[in-house]
Amino acid sequence: MAERFVGIDLSVCNIVVSASSKDEPSAVAVAVNDVSNRSTPASVGFDGCLRLVGESAETKVTQLPKAVVTSVPAILGSKELARKNYERFGCLYNFSEDGKVGPMQFGTREDLSLEPAAVLAPLLRTLVSYATGKEAVGKPTEDAPQAFELAIGAPDGWTDAELSTVRGAVDILGWKSDMVHVLPYSAALTTAYTQRIGQKLGADEETRTVLFVDIGYSQTSLSVSKFTAPAADAESQDLKVEAFGCSDGKLGTHTFCHSLMGHVNKQIEAKGGEPVALASKRGARLMTALQKSMKELSMLKDTTLALECFFPDESDLKVDFSRALFEDVIKPDMDALVALVNKALDQAGIKAEDVHSVELVGGGMRIPKVQQLLSEMFPSPAEETAEAENGGKVLSKRLRFSLDGASAVANGAAHYAAGRRGLESKWKLAEQTSSLDEAAVSKCREEEEWMVQTNATEEARLAKSNELESYIFEVRSMLSGPDRSLLGAEKTEPLLEEVSRWFEDAQYEEGTTLEMFEEKLSGLKSALQEHGKAYFEKKEKEREARDKMLDEAAEAERQRRHELGMDADKDDRKMAKSERMKLAAKNKEEGNVVFKAGNLEDAAGRYQRALQHINKFFMLDVSPEDKAEANALTLSVQLNLAQVYLKLAAQAEKDQGKDAAEPLYQKVKSATTEALKIDENNVKARFRLASALERLGDLDGAQKEVKMALKVDAENTDLQKLKERLEKLQAAQNAKAKKMYGKMFG
């Protein structure tokens, strides 16, 4: 029996994974991805010798648009449908007329072309690994059988073409097809609902009819499910379920955003500009901003879309939206939704008054106009009307949000994988013919193994490069300290400069191997150990003394808190403003002390406590002078916190890899952003933000921050060095792209 049960909502935009265990199959929970997000972009990217999946691929879309396969599930169907979806979603990667992804450059291959199944395979492997761990998703063997059962939720409108592509991906991975299921959204949602109500109806209910409305990114699925209570003497006391599903593959939140894009283009053309093409970098940027605006209009009556340096002349785009305008723009889409609801009712042979409740899920569930239309179609009984936060309008009490809108399909699929099924799937993957014949499966499997190995080799090479870079900075810091003489500086400093100069060029050259980085690193370490023995002996003694001091201070603090009745971490004390500020300042100074002592995690904790005190200070009645004092302290703490997270991220990247460091770089981004809200001209904040953006792969953003900082301090040498490094990285990236495109089209 499987150890883990995994459910996937295979959405075109963001994919959600849920899972449970053999010991607790009913305890289904969302499995977060490698950067702790609950959903993962449906993207696979190819960057030199790195194959990127999910979040890491999505970050490369603007830099390497031809090398990132976005919206992977959109190209799983027939060649004709895949081509239409490719154009519909404004995809920028190469997609050939024969239905293959490519050609593209990866590793030693300049003309790599992949079957859609071969692109889906690594995406599925990565998604399942979030629930099982990486070790469990390899090809099963007799000694290590498949330890998970998987169920994939997909649109009801899927055909044999999509199913055969999924079967092809499963065959490439070597997974057992009888342990992988594909079920329509209607079955996944029905299953999730039966588990939520505990397989039971109300005391006086014999039947219950529920309409599920799932407005997703690329499509809208509707299903009418009729639940019937079993007879008292029936062998199984589970509910009997009938379901009727229908879908519109052209109606979703992407459709709404596309309608808004048409409105924006009309405004641009009215001012004499060129309309923005969907299949362009600017188009992708605009669609992302429109999604954000649409979410804001679900909560606010007005919003403004603003994109800096949007046009070719670097002028900005600014558009004001109102909820009324949005509803007018999407009126044809809302008419299509009403027609789809009526179609679902007709197929089920029921009327609106027969529906017990309407369950809303998906990204479009929060749009007020959607809620209003469904309320009008399924009104409450006259005696049960209720007001809701929908612009003052009355929402029907038959409108329900009892399922988690984002994870309902994935949760239902996970229950299905565990055998807790409200409804059997109409599809059987084990009986499905693969899109690939035996020879094609063998070829794709060989390519997949080669790509996995190429990626692993490159990750090891880059990790060693990062380790060498970190060590260079560490040694440079040692040599600029008070104990420089103990390091034999006259011998070690020339060697450091030699290695540093070599590294500056070698890190951008594809021919620099793992072994070369290892040789330089081991040579530098050996020289430091040989010539700096006295230095390291002194530092070890200092570390021991420091640890002892910190232990004693921690014990004294625990005793103090105990005597004050403050054993819990939460600070519930009521105190004057001045006391709050004193404690905030004290926490900041403590953070500075432990930071200098090298205790980074403790420093971060103390800075966070300082911010907590400041936040409570702002809850009080503060004067302009008080606010200025608090802002000054907040700025200092946020800058220090950013520096701590930069160092923690560098250490994590060195020890555990880039994925482990990414959340910490995101924290640097957050801290510096807060600092810039207080002082937009703060050079330290922009330098640290640029450093984090560089490591996150956002070279454009990093260069923008450096440019703004240099306007304030043009002579800053650290900024100038960072600018030079970013320009080298950008040039190397451009050269790589030029080489790739030259091979493709030359």
KOLKOL-717464 format. One line per 4 residues: number of its first residue (from 0); their letters; for each residue x, y, z of C-alpha. Coordinates in steps of 0.25 Angstrom, whole numbers. Layout:
REM residues N
NUM> a> X/Y/Z  ...
END
This chain:
REM residues 746
0> maer> 0/0/0  5/14/-3  11/22/8  6/36/3
4> fvgi> -7/40/-5  -5/52/-14  -15/61/-21  -11/71/-32
8> dlsv> -20/82/-37  -14/83/-51  -17/97/-54  -11/105/-66
12> cniv> -6/116/-57  -3/112/-43  -4/97/-38  -7/93/-24
16> vsas> -3/80/-18  -10/73/-6  -6/60/2  -9/51/13
20> skde> -2/39/19  -5/24/20  -7/26/35  -16/38/34
24> psav> -23/37/20  -34/47/24  -24/58/29  -22/65/15
28> avav> -13/77/15  -7/86/4  8/82/2  16/95/0
32> ndvs> 26/96/-11  41/99/-9  39/113/-6  28/110/4
36> nrst> 17/115/-5  3/108/-6  3/108/-21  13/106/-32
40> pasv> 14/112/-46  12/102/-57  25/105/-64  38/98/-68
44> gfdg> 50/106/-72  64/103/-78  75/112/-74  89/108/-80
48> clrl> 91/95/-72  80/97/-62  66/91/-63  56/100/-55
52> vges> 43/96/-50  32/104/-44  36/117/-36  50/116/-41
56> aetk> 45/115/-56  35/126/-54  46/136/-50  53/134/-63
60> vtql> 41/138/-72  45/152/-74  60/149/-76  59/136/-84
64> pkav> 45/137/-91  49/127/-101  54/117/-92  43/116/-81
68> vtsv> 31/107/-85  19/114/-78  5/109/-76  10/94/-78
72> pail> -4/88/-77  -10/97/-88  -2/89/-98  -5/75/-94
76> gske> -17/73/-104  -18/71/-119  -7/79/-128  -18/88/-133
80> lark> -23/91/-118  -9/93/-113  -6/103/-124  -19/111/-121
84> nyer> -15/111/-106  -1/115/-108  -6/127/-115  -17/130/-106
88> fgcl> -8/131/-94  2/139/-101  13/128/-99  27/133/-103
92> ynfs> 35/120/-104  37/113/-117  26/103/-121  27/96/-134
96> edgk> 16/93/-144  18/78/-141  14/80/-127  27/80/-120
100> vgpm> 33/90/-110  46/96/-116  56/96/-122  64/102/-110
104> qfgt> 78/101/-104  81/92/-92  94/86/-88  101/82/-100
108> redl> 89/82/-109  86/94/-117  73/89/-124  66/81/-113
112> slep> 51/79/-116  42/72/-106  29/65/-107  18/71/-98
116> aavl> 19/59/-89  34/61/-87  31/75/-82  20/70/-73
120> apll> 28/59/-67  38/68/-59  27/77/-55  19/65/-49
124> rtlv> 32/59/-43  34/72/-36  20/74/-31  19/60/-25
128> syat> 32/62/-18  26/74/-10  17/64/-3  27/52/-3
132> gkea> 41/57/-3  50/56/-15  55/42/-12  41/36/-14
136> vgkp> 39/41/-28  49/33/-36  46/21/-44  41/10/-36
140> teda> 49/-3/-34  46/-17/-28  54/-13/-16  48/1/-15
144> pqaf> 34/1/-20  25/13/-23  22/19/-9  11/28/-14
148> elai> -3/28/-20  -6/40/-29  -19/46/-34  -19/58/-44
152> gapd> -31/67/-45  -33/72/-59  -44/80/-66  -57/72/-70
156> gwtd> -55/75/-84  -42/68/-86  -41/58/-97  -33/45/-100
160> aels> -22/55/-106  -19/61/-92  -21/48/-85  -11/41/-94
164> tvrg> -1/52/-92  -2/50/-77  0/35/-79  12/38/-87
168> avdi> 18/46/-76  15/35/-66  22/25/-75  34/34/-76
172> lgwk> 35/35/-61  33/20/-60  22/21/-50  11/10/-49
176> sdmv> -1/15/-57  -10/7/-48  -6/16/-36  -8/29/-44
180> hvlp> -22/34/-46  -28/46/-54  -41/51/-50  -50/62/-55
184> ysaa> -52/74/-47  -66/70/-44  -62/57/-38  -51/64/-29
188> ltta> -60/75/-24  -71/65/-21  -61/56/-14  -56/68/-6
192> ytqr> -71/72/-2  -75/58/2  -63/58/12  -66/72/17
196> igqk> -80/68/21  -75/54/26  -83/46/16  -96/50/23
200> lgad> -108/59/20  -117/67/29  -126/59/39  -138/62/30
204> eetr> -131/61/16  -133/49/7  -126/56/-5  -118/69/-7
208> tvlf> -114/75/-20  -102/84/-21  -96/93/-32  -81/94/-32
212> vdig> -76/106/-40  -61/106/-42  -56/119/-49  -41/116/-51
216> ysqt> -31/123/-59  -32/117/-72  -46/111/-72  -59/110/-64
220> slsv> -65/96/-59  -79/94/-54  -84/81/-48  -98/78/-43
224> skft> -97/67/-32  -108/60/-26  -106/53/-12  -115/43/-7
228> apaa> -115/37/7  -114/21/7  -125/13/13  -124/10/27
232> daes> -121/-5/25  -112/-3/13  -98/-10/14  -91/3/11
236> qdlk> -95/16/18  -88/25/9  -96/35/1  -100/31/-13
240> veaf> -95/42/-23  -99/45/-37  -92/57/-44  -93/64/-57
244> gcsd> -82/73/-62  -80/83/-73  -69/93/-76  -65/105/-84
248> gklg> -50/104/-88  -50/119/-92  -56/125/-80  -47/128/-68
252> thtf> -40/139/-60  -30/140/-72  -42/144/-81  -46/155/-71
256> chsl> -32/160/-71  -31/159/-86  -44/168/-87  -37/178/-78
260> mghv> -25/178/-87  -34/181/-99  -39/193/-91  -24/198/-87
264> nkqi> -20/196/-102  -32/205/-106  -27/216/-97  -12/214/-102
268> eakg> -17/216/-117  -25/228/-113  -12/235/-109  -5/231/-122
272> gepv> 2/219/-116  4/205/-121  -5/194/-115  2/184/-106
276> alas> 3/170/-112  0/159/-102  11/150/-107  22/160/-103
280> krga> 30/163/-90  21/176/-88  9/168/-91  13/158/-80
284> rlmt> 16/169/-70  3/176/-73  -5/163/-71  1/161/-58
288> alqk> -2/175/-53  -17/173/-58  -18/161/-50  -14/169/-38
292> smke> -24/180/-42  -35/170/-43  -33/164/-29  -33/179/-24
296> lsml> -46/182/-30  -52/170/-23  -49/177/-10  -49/192/-14
300> kdtt> -58/200/-23  -46/207/-30  -32/204/-33  -20/209/-41
304> lale> -11/201/-50  3/207/-51  15/201/-58  28/209/-58
308> cffp> 37/210/-70  26/202/-78  27/208/-92  40/207/-101
312> desd> 43/222/-98  43/218/-83  30/225/-80  20/220/-70
316> lkvd> 7/213/-72  -4/218/-62  -19/214/-64  -30/216/-54
320> fsra> -41/205/-52  -54/205/-45  -62/193/-42  -73/198/-50
324> lfed> -64/199/-62  -59/185/-60  -73/179/-60  -76/187/-72
328> vikp> -64/181/-79  -66/167/-75  -81/167/-78  -80/158/-90
332> dmda> -72/148/-81  -83/149/-70  -94/146/-81  -86/133/-85
336> lval> -85/129/-70  -100/130/-69  -102/122/-81  -93/111/-76
340> vnka> -100/111/-63  -113/109/-70  -107/98/-79  -102/90/-66
344> ldqa> -116/91/-61  -122/86/-74  -112/74/-75  -116/70/-60
348> gika> -131/71/-63  -133/81/-52  -138/95/-49  -131/106/-41
352> edvh> -141/104/-30  -137/90/-28  -122/94/-24  -120/93/-10
356> svel> -107/101/-10  -97/107/-20  -82/105/-16  -72/115/-22
360> vggg> -58/111/-23  -46/116/-32  -40/129/-35  -53/136/-40
364> mrip> -61/133/-27  -58/146/-21  -62/155/-32  -75/163/-27
368> kvqq> -81/162/-41  -80/147/-41  -86/146/-27  -97/156/-31
372> llse> -101/148/-44  -102/135/-37  -110/141/-25  -120/146/-36
376> mfps> -121/132/-42  -122/125/-29  -129/134/-19  -131/131/-4
380> paee> -145/128/0  -152/142/4  -151/139/19  -136/136/18
384> taea> -129/148/11  -116/153/17  -107/165/14  -93/162/10
388> engg> -81/171/7  -84/172/-8  -86/187/-11  -98/188/-2
392> kvls> -105/177/-10  -112/165/-5  -105/152/-7  -113/139/-7
396> krlr> -112/130/5  -111/118/-5  -97/124/-9  -87/116/-1
400> fsld> -72/116/1  -70/104/10  -59/98/2  -45/105/1
404> gasa> -46/112/-12  -31/110/-16  -29/96/-11  -43/89/-13
408> vang> -39/81/-25  -25/77/-20  -32/73/-7  -42/65/-14
412> aahy> -32/58/-22  -24/54/-10  -36/48/-4  -38/41/-17
416> aagr> -24/35/-17  -26/30/-3  -39/23/-7  -48/32/0
420> rgle> -57/35/-13  -70/42/-14  -70/39/-29  -62/30/-38
424> skwk> -55/36/-49  -60/34/-63  -45/32/-68  -36/20/-65
428> laeq> -21/24/-68  -17/10/-67  -25/7/-79  -22/19/-87
432> tssl> -13/18/-99  0/27/-98  3/38/-107  17/32/-109
436> deaa> 20/18/-115  30/9/-108  42/15/-116  38/29/-113
440> vskc> 36/26/-98  50/20/-98  56/32/-105  49/42/-96
444> reee> 53/34/-84  68/35/-88  67/50/-90  60/52/-77
448> ewmv> 71/44/-70  81/52/-77  74/66/-74  74/61/-59
452> qtna> 89/58/-59  92/71/-67  84/79/-57  90/72/-45
456> teea> 105/74/-50  102/89/-52  96/91/-39  108/85/-32
460> rlak> 117/94/-41  109/107/-37  109/103/-22  124/101/-22
464> snel> 125/115/-30  116/121/-19  125/115/-8  137/120/-14
468> esyi> 131/134/-15  126/134/-1  140/130/4  147/141/-4
472> fevr> 138/151/3  140/144/16  156/145/15  155/159/10
476> smls> 147/163/23  158/155/31  169/163/25  162/176/27
480> gpdr> 160/173/42  169/176/54  176/163/54  181/164/40
484> sllg> 196/162/44  192/148/49  188/143/35  202/145/29
488> aekt> 196/156/20  208/158/12  206/144/7  191/142/7
492> epll> 187/155/1  194/154/-12  188/140/-13  174/145/-10
496> eevs> 175/156/-21  180/145/-31  168/136/-28  159/148/-28
500> rwfe> 163/153/-41  162/139/-47  148/137/-41  143/150/-47
504> daqy> 144/145/-61  143/130/-58  129/130/-52  123/135/-65
508> eegt> 131/125/-74  123/113/-78  136/105/-79  139/107/-64
512> tlem> 137/93/-58  134/88/-44  148/83/-42  154/97/-45
516> feek> 146/104/-34  149/92/-25  164/94/-28  164/109/-25
520> lsgl> 156/108/-13  164/97/-6  177/104/-10  172/117/-3
524> ksal> 168/110/9  181/102/10  189/115/9  180/122/20
528> qehg> 182/110/29  197/109/27  199/124/29  188/128/38
532> kayf> 189/117/49  190/128/60  178/135/55  169/122/55
536> ekke> 174/118/69  171/132/74  157/132/68  154/118/74
540> kere> 157/124/88  148/136/85  137/127/80  137/119/93
544> ardk> 137/131/102  126/137/94  117/125/95  119/125/110
548> mlde> 116/139/111  103/137/103  99/125/110  100/133/123
552> aaea> 93/145/118  81/136/113  80/129/126  80/143/133
556> erqr> 69/147/123  61/135/126  62/137/141  58/152/139
560> rhel> 45/148/131  42/137/141  42/147/152  33/156/145
564> gmda> 23/145/141  27/146/126  30/132/123  22/132/110
568> dkdd> 28/138/98  16/148/96  18/161/102  5/165/108
572> rkma> 10/176/116  3/190/116  13/201/117  16/216/113
576> kser> 21/220/100  34/224/105  36/210/111  32/203/98
580> mkla> 43/212/90  53/208/101  50/193/99  51/195/84
584> aknk> 64/202/85  69/192/95  65/180/86  72/187/74
588> eegn> 85/189/82  85/174/87  83/170/72  95/178/68
592> vvfk> 104/172/79  100/157/75  101/161/61  116/165/63
596> agnl> 118/152/71  113/145/58  100/139/64  91/143/52
600> edaa> 78/136/56  78/142/70  81/156/64  69/154/54
604> gryq> 60/150/66  64/162/74  62/172/62  48/165/60
608> ralq> 45/168/75  49/182/73  39/184/61  28/177/70
612> hink> 30/188/80  30/199/70  17/193/64  11/194/78
616> ffml> 16/208/80  9/212/67  -4/207/73  -3/217/83
620> dvsp> -7/232/82  6/237/76  10/251/72  18/255/59
624> edka> 31/256/68  28/242/73  25/237/59  38/243/54
628> eana> 46/236/65  39/223/63  42/224/48  56/226/50
632> ltls> 58/214/59  50/206/49  58/210/37  71/206/45
636> vqln> 65/192/50  60/189/36  74/192/30  80/183/40
640> laqv> 70/172/38  73/172/23  88/171/26  85/159/35
644> ylkl> 77/152/25  87/155/14  97/147/22  88/136/26
648> aaqa> 84/135/11  98/134/7  101/123/17  89/115/13
652> ekdq> 92/116/-1  106/111/2  102/99/11  88/95/5
656> gkda> 87/102/-9  80/113/-16  66/108/-13  68/108/2
660> aepl> 74/123/1  62/128/-7  52/131/5  63/138/12
664> yqkv> 66/147/0  51/150/-1  52/154/14  63/164/10
668> ksat> 54/169/-1  43/171/9  52/178/20  58/188/10
672> teal> 44/191/3  39/195/17  52/203/19  50/210/6
676> kide> 36/214/10  42/223/21  54/228/13  53/226/-2
680> nnvk> 67/231/-4  74/222/6  86/216/-1  88/205/8
684> arfr> 74/200/6  75/201/-9  89/194/-9  84/182/0
688> lasa> 71/181/-9  79/181/-21  88/170/-15  76/161/-12
692> lerl> 70/163/-26  83/159/-32  82/146/-25  68/144/-28
696> gdld> 71/145/-43  64/159/-45  75/166/-52  66/177/-57
700> gaqk> 61/180/-44  75/180/-37  81/189/-48  69/199/-46
704> evkm> 72/199/-31  87/202/-33  83/213/-43  74/220/-33
708> alkv> 85/219/-22  96/224/-31  87/237/-33  88/239/-18
712> daen> 103/235/-17  110/234/-30  124/232/-23  120/220/-15
716> tdlq> 130/209/-19  121/198/-14  110/202/-23  120/204/-35
720> klke> 125/190/-33  111/184/-32  108/192/-45  120/186/-52
724> rlek> 116/172/-47  102/173/-51  106/178/-65  115/166/-67
728> lqaa> 104/156/-63  94/163/-72  105/163/-83  107/148/-81
732> qnak> 92/145/-81  90/153/-94  102/146/-100  95/133/-96
736> akkm> 82/137/-102  88/142/-115  96/129/-117  83/121/-114
740> ygkm> 75/129/-124  86/129/-134  86/114/-134  71/114/-135
744> fg> 69/123/-147  83/124/-153
END
